[in-house]
Amino acid sequence: MDEGGGFAGGCLCGVVRYVSAMAPAIVGQCHCDDCRKTSGTDHSTLLAVPEEALKLTGTLKYFDNPTDRGNVVSRGFCPECGASIVSRNSNMPGMVFVKASSLDDLEIAKPQMIVYASRAPSWRYLDPDLLTFAEMPPQMPKEMA
C-alpha cells in the first residue's frame, strides 16, 4: 500500500492492471455460492472502493448474474487469462469490489466482516472477532459506514 492508502493489482498475464487512489472502504469475506464458484475456493475476499478511485488499464469481460436478493452482480475478468478482477453490484451503485486474489500486496486485504457465513463449509475457520452475518445484511452495518 502506498502512503496515500491506495493499492494496485492485476491479472495473471498482466493484460489488466489497476490502481486505487484510496484504501478500501470495507474488506469482506463472502461465502455465497456465486463467490465460491467464481473464486476457485470456498469464498471471495473483496475490497470495496468508490468506482472513481479505481483506474483500470486493459479491458475486462463481464458476466452478469442475478443474486438471490434480486439485484445483479457483474463480475469482470481478464479475457486472456480468465483471472477475476472486480465486481459491481446493482444494489450498490458507485462502488466497485476488487478481488483480493488480484492484489499485488495481500497484506492490505485483512477482512473486517464476513457475509453469507451460513454457507461456509464446516471446515472453514470464521474469525469470531469479525462482524459476521448469516446472509447478506440488508444495508451496510453502521460499524462499517
N, C-alpha and C positions, 0 to 999 in steps of 0.2 A: 504494500500500500504506500502511496506517496504521501508527502507531508500534508497535502490538502484533503486526505482521506479517501481519495479515489482508488480505482483498481483497474486492472486490464486482464485480457484473456483472449482466447480464440479457439479455433477448431484444431483438429489433429493434423490436417495437412497444411494449415497456415493460410488458406484462401480467405478465411473470415477472421477478422480481428476486431476488437472493441476496446474502448477506454471509457471509464466512467469518471466524470469530473467530481463526483461526490461519493462518500461512503454509503453503503446500503442503509435504507430506512429500516428495514427488517431483514433478518436472515431466518428462514424457517425450513423445517423438515416436513415434507408431505409424504404420507403413506397411502394416498389414494391409488386406486387401480391404474389410472392413466399415467401418473408419475412413475409408478413401478414399471409399467410396461415400456415407457419411453426412456427409462434410465439404465436399464440392464441390471438393476439390483432391486432391493425391496423398497426404496424410497428415492426422492429427489431432495437435494438441498438447494434452495433458491434464495437469491439476493434481490430484494425489491428496491428499485431506484426509479425516480421520475424519468419518464421517457426522454425528456430534453437533456438529461445529464449523460446519456449513453450515446457515444459516437461510434458508429459501426462502419467498417470498411469491408467490401466484399458483398455478395448477395446471398441472402438466406432463402431457402424454400420453406413455405409454411404449410402446416397441416392443421386444419380447423376441426375441433371436436367438441360436441355438446357435453356439458357436465351433468351430474345427477341433480344439480340445482337449477338447470335450465339456461345457464349462461354458456358462452362459447370460449374455449381456450384455443389460441393459435400458437402452435409450437413451431419455432424456427430452427432449422438445422442446415448445416453445410450441404449443398447439393453434390459436392465432390466426395467428401469422406463420410458424410452422414452424422457427424458429431452434433449433438443437441446443444444449442447455444442460449436461446431465450424463449420466453413465452409471454403472451399477453392474455389478459382475462377481460372479457367484455363487461364484466361487473366492476372492474377497477380501471376505468379509462385514465390515461395519462401515466400509468405505471408499467414498467417492464420488469420481468423476472428473469434474472440471469442464472443459468445453471452453474452451480459451484464446480462441477466437473470440468468446466471450460476455463476456469481461472488460471492465471499464471502463478498465483500465490494462494494456496488453500487456507492459509492461516487467518485470512480475513473472514472466512465463512463459518464463524462459530455460531451455531444455531441459538436463537433466542426463544423459539417456540416450535411446537410440534402440532400439526393438524392431521386429521384422519388417523389418529393413534389407534382407533378401534380396528383398523385394517392392517396394522403392523403384524408381522408374523410373531409367533410366541417366542422365538429365539432372539428377536431384536431387542437390545437394551434401549429403553426410553429413559432418558435422564429425568429423574423426579424433580430436579431443580428448575426445569424449563416449564414455561407456561404451556399446558397441554390441553388439546381439545379432541374429543372422541371423533368428531366430524369437522367440517369447516365452520368456523364461527360465522354468525350472520353478518357481523361487521368487525372491523379491526378493533381488537381489545384496547381499552383506554391505556393499559400499561405500555402499549406499543406506539400509541399516537404521539 
